[in-house]
Amino acid sequence: MRGTGSFGRGAVVAAGLAVAAAGGTSTTAEAGESVSGKARVLNGDTLVVGGRVIGLYGVAAPGLKQTCLDAKAQSYACGTTAAKALAAHLRDATVTCRIRETDGYGRALSVCLRDKEDLNAWMAEKGLAMADRRRGHTAYVGAETLAWGKRLGLWAGSFEDPTNRPRTAYSRANAVADANKAEPR
C-alpha cells in the first residue's frame, strides 16, 4: 500500500508488454486516428467509444475489484469509485479520443476529450488515477502531483499502485466483441 505522505516511487520497471499478434482487421487502431461517440466506462481507465476499446493514455486507475484505505484507514472500493466518478462526469457527453498506440491488452491508448477537457488529466487531477510512467508516459505527472498535494482520491489514504494491475485482454481481432465483458467484480 502507498502511504499518504510517501510520494517517492523507487525505480519503476518498464513492463515488457507484447503487442497482440492478431492484426489486419477493421478494429485495429492506428496511431493518430480519432474515435468519437458516447462512452461506456468499463473501469477507471478503459472506455468503449465508437465500438473501440479505449485505454486512457498515460494514466492507470485501480481495477474494479481493488480496494484502498481512506484517510481514516477505512477500506473502500477505490476501483469502483474511480469508474463511477468517470461515468458520472461523462454522462451522455460525446467523447473524442485521439489514438496514440495500442497496448499489449489490445486497448487503443488514447488522449480523450469531453469538449476541450482532457479526461486523462481530469482522472489524475481528481486522484482517481495515477500517472503511468512506464515506457516514458509522463504527460500526467503534473496532474497527479496536484492531487497528491491536496490529498485527493487515492492520495487521501493508502493504495496499491494500479500501474501494474492485472487487466482484461482485448485482442485486436475481437476488441469490439470483448468490450461487452467488463472486468469481473
C-alpha positions in Angstrom: 0.0 0.0 0.0 1.1 3.5 -0.7 1.0 5.9 2.3 -0.3 9.4 2.3 3.0 11.1 2.7 5.0 8.8 0.5 5.4 10.3 -2.9 8.7 8.5 -3.7 8.3 5.9 -6.3 11.5 4.0 -6.3 12.6 2.5 -9.6 9.8 2.0 -12.0 10.4 -1.1 -14.0 9.2 -1.0 -17.6 6.7 -3.7 -18.2 7.5 -5.9 -21.2 4.2 -5.8 -22.9 3.8 -7.8 -26.1 1.7 -6.3 -28.7 -1.3 -8.5 -29.7 -0.3 -10.8 -32.5 -3.5 -10.7 -34.4 -3.8 -7.9 -36.9 -5.3 -6.8 -40.2 -8.9 -6.4 -39.0 -11.0 -3.4 -39.2 -10.8 -2.9 -35.4 -7.0 -2.4 -35.5 -6.2 1.0 -34.0 -3.9 3.3 -35.9 -1.8 6.0 -34.2 -3.2 9.4 -35.0 -6.7 8.1 -35.7 -9.6 9.7 -33.8 -12.7 8.0 -32.5 -15.8 9.9 -31.3 -19.1 9.0 -29.7 -20.8 8.3 -26.4 -18.5 6.5 -24.0 -19.3 3.4 -21.9 -17.0 3.1 -18.9 -15.5 -0.3 -18.4 -13.3 0.8 -15.5 -11.5 4.0 -14.4 -9.1 4.0 -17.3 -10.9 2.0 -20.0 -13.8 3.0 -22.2 -15.7 1.9 -25.2 -16.1 4.7 -27.7 -17.3 4.2 -31.3 -17.2 0.4 -30.8 -13.5 0.5 -29.8 -11.9 -0.4 -26.5 -10.0 2.8 -25.5 -7.5 3.0 -22.7 -6.7 6.4 -21.2 -3.1 7.1 -22.3 -0.6 7.9 -19.6 -2.8 7.1 -16.6 -3.7 4.0 -14.6 -6.8 3.7 -12.4 -7.4 0.9 -9.8 -9.2 -2.2 -11.2 -12.9 -2.6 -10.3 -12.1 -5.2 -7.6 -9.3 -3.1 -6.0 -9.9 -1.7 -2.5 -7.9 1.1 -0.9 -7.8 2.7 2.5 -9.2 6.2 3.0 -7.8 9.0 5.3 -9.4 7.2 8.3 -7.8 3.8 7.4 -11.2 2.5 6.3 -11.4 0.2 3.3 -13.4 1.4 0.3 -13.8 0.1 -3.3 -11.5 2.6 -4.9 -11.7 0.9 -8.3 -15.4 1.1 -8.4 -15.3 4.7 -7.1 -12.9 5.7 -10.0 -15.1 4.1 -12.6 -18.4 5.6 -11.2 -16.8 9.1 -11.0 -15.7 8.9 -14.6 -19.1 7.6 -15.8 -20.9 10.4 -13.8 -18.5 13.0 -15.2 -19.2 11.9 -18.8 -22.9 11.2 -18.5 -24.2 11.5 -22.1 -21.3 13.7 -23.4 -19.7 13.0 -26.7 -16.1 12.0 -26.3 -13.3 12.3 -28.9 -10.3 10.1 -28.4 -7.0 10.5 -30.4 -5.2 7.2 -30.5 -1.5 7.2 -29.6 -0.7 3.5 -29.6 -2.2 0.1 -28.9 -1.1 -1.6 -25.6 -0.4 -5.3 -25.0 -4.1 -5.8 -24.0 -5.5 -4.6 -27.3 -6.7 -1.3 -25.9 -6.2 1.8 -28.2 -4.3 4.0 -25.7 -5.7 7.5 -26.4 -6.0 11.0 -25.1 -9.7 11.6 -24.7 -11.6 14.9 -24.6 -15.0 15.8 -23.4 -15.5 19.1 -25.3 -12.0 20.6 -24.7 -11.4 18.9 -21.3 -8.6 16.2 -21.2 -10.3 13.3 -19.4 -6.9 11.6 -18.7 -5.7 14.7 -16.9 -9.1 15.0 -15.1 -8.7 11.5 -13.7 -5.2 12.2 -12.4 -6.1 15.7 -11.0 -9.0 14.2 -9.0 -6.7 11.5 -7.6 -8.8 8.8 -9.3 -5.8 7.5 -11.4 -2.1 7.7 -11.2 0.3 8.9 -13.9 1.6 5.8 -15.7 5.3 6.3 -16.0 6.0 3.1 -17.8 7.5 3.4 -21.3 8.1 7.1 -20.8 4.5 8.1 -20.4 4.9 11.2 -18.2 2.3 13.5 -19.6 0.1 13.4 -16.5 2.7 13.6 -13.7 1.9 17.2 -13.1 -1.8 16.5 -12.7 -1.1 13.6 -10.3 1.2 15.9 -8.3 -1.7 18.3 -7.8 -3.9 15.6 -6.5 -1.1 14.3 -4.2 -0.6 17.8 -2.8 -4.3 18.2 -2.0 -4.6 14.6 -0.8 -7.4 13.9 -3.2 -8.8 10.5 -4.1 -6.2 7.7 -3.8 -3.8 10.1 -2.2 -6.0 10.7 0.8 -5.0 7.3 2.2 -3.1 4.2 1.1 -3.4 2.1 -2.0 -1.7 -0.5 -4.2 0.0 1.0 -7.3 -2.5 0.4 -10.2 0.0 0.7 -12.9 0.9 -3.0 -12.6 -2.6 -4.4 -12.0 -3.8 -7.4 -14.0 -6.1 -6.4 -16.8 -8.6 -7.9 -19.2 -7.0 -8.8 -22.5 -8.7 -7.5 -25.7 -7.1 -8.9 -28.8 -7.1 -6.7 -31.9 -9.3 -9.2 -33.7 -12.1 -9.2 -31.0 -11.7 -5.9 -29.2 -15.2 -4.8 -30.1 -16.8 -8.1 -29.0 -14.8 -8.3 -25.8 -15.8 -4.7 -24.9 -19.1 -6.2 -23.8 -17.3 -8.0 -21.0 -16.3 -5.7 -18.2 -13.7 -6.7 -15.6 -15.1 -9.2 -13.2 -16.4 -7.6 -10.0 
